[in-house]
Amino acid sequence: MSAPSWLRQLLDRLGTARAEDFTRVPTPEEGGRASAVLVLLGEQDGEPDVLMLQRAETLRNHAGQPAFPGGASDPEDVDAAATALREADEEVGLQPESVTVLAQLPPLWIPVSDFVVTPVLAWWHEPHEVHPREPAEVARVARLPVAELVDPDNRLMVRHPSGWVGPAFEVRGMFVWGFTAGVLSALLEMGGWSRPWPRDRIAELPRPAPQPTPSAGDDVG
């Protein structure tokens, strides 16, 4: 299943992508726990979107944070794509056969958790309903339109108490920051979708979680 034409620029740019395009943190040559996330791009009413989930507030790590579906690799996973698809199935009920894997991004290191994460870009050629399969781990699922993600009113920078500053998005009741926002920001730029936005708009972390809007829903298709 071929990808739509609006993905062509992004795929061309990913052919020369390096880890430095997504993070300022160098990936170590050895060590770190292998993992993968699924950056799943779909289309609704002719407009591109990306599938996101929100972690449950009760989790020990990354509680309440929006993220791409994904997690640690299992021994039986043949590659990063297999990990990302398996995790997406376990977390939100994504059917692997509905997805066309397009590219694997460079492995990226998250020092705080010592995960080496490979983002897997995919095209959702046969969208279907998805929902949190384990409410203790996933609170909600949403398809965030690219048009809303690149809206300057929905973009800002955040400052962590550690001093780290990075991009963030506030869309449909999800406040996306950290690793996920960094990858998303880079992909939007590479795909030619990004618009100028006020990088001097800076929020401090932690901050209250936004309330979900009725249009976002917990079950999406």
Residue pairs with C-beta under 8 A, 6 or more apart in sequence:
1 100
1 123
1 125
3 11
3 100
3 102
3 123
4 43
4 48
4 123
6 48
6 191
7 41
7 48
7 102
7 123
7 191
9 190
9 191
9 192
10 121
10 187
10 190
10 191
10 192
11 102
11 103
11 121
13 190
13 191
14 103
14 105
14 121
14 190
17 105
17 106
17 190
18 106
19 26
19 27
19 106
19 107
19 108
20 26
21 106
21 186
21 190
22 105
22 106
22 108
22 119
22 182
22 183
22 186
23 108
23 109
23 179
23 182
25 108
25 109
25 110
25 111
26 109
27 106
27 107
27 108
27 109
27 116
28 109
28 116
31 114
31 116
32 109
32 114
32 115
32 116
33 72
33 73
33 113
33 114
33 115
33 116
34 72
34 73
34 80
34 83
34 115
34 116
34 118
35 70
35 71
35 72
35 73
35 83
35 115
35 116
35 117
35 118
36 70
36 71
36 73
36 80
36 81
36 83
36 84
36 87
36 117
36 118
36 119
36 120
37 67
37 68
37 69
37 70
37 84
37 87
37 117
37 118
37 119
37 120
37 180
37 183
38 51
38 68
38 69
38 70
38 84
38 85
38 87
38 88
38 94
38 99
38 119
38 120
38 122
39 50
39 68
39 105
39 119
39 120
39 121
39 122
39 183
39 184
39 187
40 50
40 51
40 68
40 69
40 88
40 94
40 99
40 122
40 123
40 124
41 48
41 49
41 50
41 121
41 122
41 123
41 124
42 48
42 49
42 50
42 51
42 123
42 124
42 127
42 143
43 49
43 124
43 127
44 127
44 143
44 145
47 145
47 146
47 147
48 145
48 146
48 193
49 143
49 144
49 145
49 146
50 143
50 144
50 146
50 149
50 184
51 68
51 69
51 92
51 94
51 124
51 130
51 141
51 142
51 143
51 220
52 66
52 67
52 68
52 141
52 142
52 143
52 144
52 174
52 176
52 180
53 66
53 67
53 68
53 69
53 91
53 92
53 132
53 138
53 139
53 140
53 141
53 142
54 64
54 65
54 66
54 67
54 138
54 139
54 140
54 141
54 142
54 174
55 62
55 63
55 64
55 65
55 66
55 67
55 137
55 138
55 139
56 63
56 64
56 135
56 136
56 137
56 138
56 139
57 63
57 64
57 139
58 136
59 137
61 113
64 139
64 209
65 177
65 178
65 180
66 174
66 175
66 176
66 180
67 180
68 119
68 180
68 183
69 84
69 87
69 88
69 91
69 92
69 94
70 83
70 84
70 87
70 88
70 117
71 83
71 87
71 90
71 91
72 83
72 115
73 80
73 83
74 83
74 86
77 83
77 86
79 104
80 104
80 118
80 120
81 101
81 104
81 120
81 122
83 118
84 118
84 120
84 122
85 94
85 96
85 99
85 101
85 120
86 96
88 94
88 96
89 95
89 96
90 133
90 134
91 132
91 133
91 134
91 137
91 138
92 130
92 131
92 132
92 133
92 138
92 141
93 129
93 130
93 131
93 133
94 130
95 126
95 128
97 126
98 124
98 125
98 126
98 127
98 128
99 122
99 123
99 124
99 125
100 122
100 123
100 125
101 120
101 121
101 122
102 121
102 122
102 123
103 120
103 121
104 118
104 119
104 120
104 121
105 118
105 119
105 120
105 121
105 183
106 118
107 116
107 117
107 118
108 116
108 117
108 118
108 119
108 179
108 183
109 115
109 116
109 117
110 116
110 117
110 179
117 179
119 183
121 187
127 221
128 221
129 219
129 220
129 221
130 141
130 219
130 220
130 221
131 141
131 218
131 219
131 220
132 138
132 139
132 140
132 141
132 218
139 218
140 212
140 216
140 217
140 218
141 218
141 219
141 220
142 172
142 173
142 174
142 212
142 216
142 217
142 220
143 220
144 169
144 171
144 172
144 174
145 171
146 188
146 193
148 154
148 171
148 172
149 155
149 169
149 171
149 184
149 188
149 193
150 188
150 193
150 194
150 195
150 197
151 171
151 195
152 195
152 196
152 197
152 198
154 169
154 170
154 171
155 167
155 168
155 169
155 170
155 197
155 198
155 201
156 167
156 168
156 169
156 170
156 197
156 198
156 201
156 202
156 203
157 165
157 166
157 167
157 168
157 199
157 200
157 201
157 202
157 203
158 165
158 166
158 167
158 168
158 177
158 202
158 203
158 204
158 205
158 207
159 165
159 202
159 203
159 204
159 205
160 166
160 205
161 205
161 206
165 202
166 177
166 178
166 181
166 182
167 177
167 181
167 182
167 185
168 175
168 176
168 177
168 181
168 203
169 175
169 176
169 177
169 181
169 184
170 176
170 210
172 212
172 213
172 215
172 216
173 210
173 211
173 212
173 213
173 216
174 210
174 212
174 216
175 207
175 209
175 210
176 184
177 205
185 194
188 194
212 218
